[in-house]
Amino acid sequence: MNKMAVHNIIESTLRGGSKVPGPLALVKVLAVRRELERCNSTDEVVAALARHQPLIVKSFGLTDAAYDAGVEKIKALDRG
């Protein structure tokens, strides 16, 4: 897995949101970040993102379509 490529996709997707996490959400978001950093495959990353989708979408003001597009880009790394 190309961790830098995954990181760049996630960062780009989150920057496309309309919000910045507040103080309470930020603690949870940082925990998700630590979980993602421990992932060893894109499948693990996708599974972790799925577990935390409501938090991620709400905290960053993402549309479901933007979130889904980011996940699809991560999945495509294995196909490309």
C-alpha positions as CSV (number, residue, x, y, z in Angstrom):
1,M,0.0,0.0,0.0
2,N,1.2,3.4,-0.9
3,K,0.6,5.2,2.4
4,M,1.5,8.6,1.0
5,A,-1.0,8.3,-1.8
6,V,-3.7,7.2,0.6
7,H,-2.8,10.1,2.9
8,N,-3.0,12.6,0.0
9,I,-6.4,11.3,-1.1
10,I,-7.8,11.6,2.4
11,E,-6.4,15.1,2.9
12,S,-7.7,16.3,-0.4
13,T,-11.1,14.9,0.3
14,L,-11.3,16.5,3.7
15,R,-10.1,19.9,2.4
16,G,-13.2,19.8,0.1
17,G,-15.5,19.9,3.1
18,S,-17.3,23.0,4.3
19,K,-16.3,22.7,8.0
20,V,-13.4,22.3,10.4
21,P,-14.0,19.9,13.3
22,G,-14.8,21.6,16.6
23,P,-12.9,20.9,19.8
24,L,-15.0,17.9,20.8
25,A,-15.1,16.3,17.3
26,L,-11.3,17.0,16.9
27,V,-10.5,14.6,19.7
28,K,-12.5,11.8,17.9
29,V,-11.0,12.8,14.5
30,L,-7.5,12.5,15.9
31,A,-8.3,9.0,17.2
32,V,-9.6,8.0,13.7
33,R,-6.3,9.4,12.3
34,R,-4.2,7.2,14.6
35,E,-6.3,4.2,13.6
36,L,-5.8,5.0,9.9
37,E,-2.1,5.4,10.4
38,R,-1.9,1.9,11.8
39,C,-3.6,0.4,8.7
40,N,-1.4,-1.9,6.5
41,S,-3.6,-2.2,3.4
42,T,-6.1,-0.2,1.5
43,D,-8.8,-2.6,2.6
44,E,-8.1,-1.8,6.2
45,V,-8.2,1.9,5.4
46,V,-11.6,1.6,3.6
47,A,-13.0,-0.5,6.5
48,A,-11.8,2.1,9.1
49,L,-13.3,4.9,7.0
50,A,-16.6,3.1,6.8
51,R,-16.7,2.6,10.6
52,H,-16.2,6.3,11.1
53,Q,-18.1,7.7,8.1
54,P,-20.8,9.6,10.1
55,L,-18.2,11.3,12.2
56,I,-16.0,12.2,9.2
57,V,-18.8,13.5,7.0
58,K,-20.4,15.6,9.9
59,S,-17.1,16.9,11.3
60,F,-15.7,18.1,7.9
61,G,-19.0,19.1,6.3
62,L,-18.5,16.6,3.4
63,T,-21.2,15.5,1.1
64,D,-21.8,11.8,0.8
65,A,-20.8,12.0,-2.8
66,A,-17.4,13.6,-1.9
67,Y,-16.8,11.0,0.8
68,D,-17.7,8.2,-1.6
69,A,-15.4,9.6,-4.3
70,G,-12.5,9.7,-1.9
71,V,-13.1,6.1,-0.9
72,E,-13.3,5.0,-4.5
73,K,-9.9,6.7,-5.2
74,I,-8.4,4.8,-2.4
75,K,-9.8,1.5,-3.7
76,A,-8.5,2.4,-7.2
77,L,-4.9,2.4,-5.8
78,D,-5.1,-1.4,-5.6
79,R,-6.5,-1.7,-9.1
80,G,-4.1,0.8,-10.7
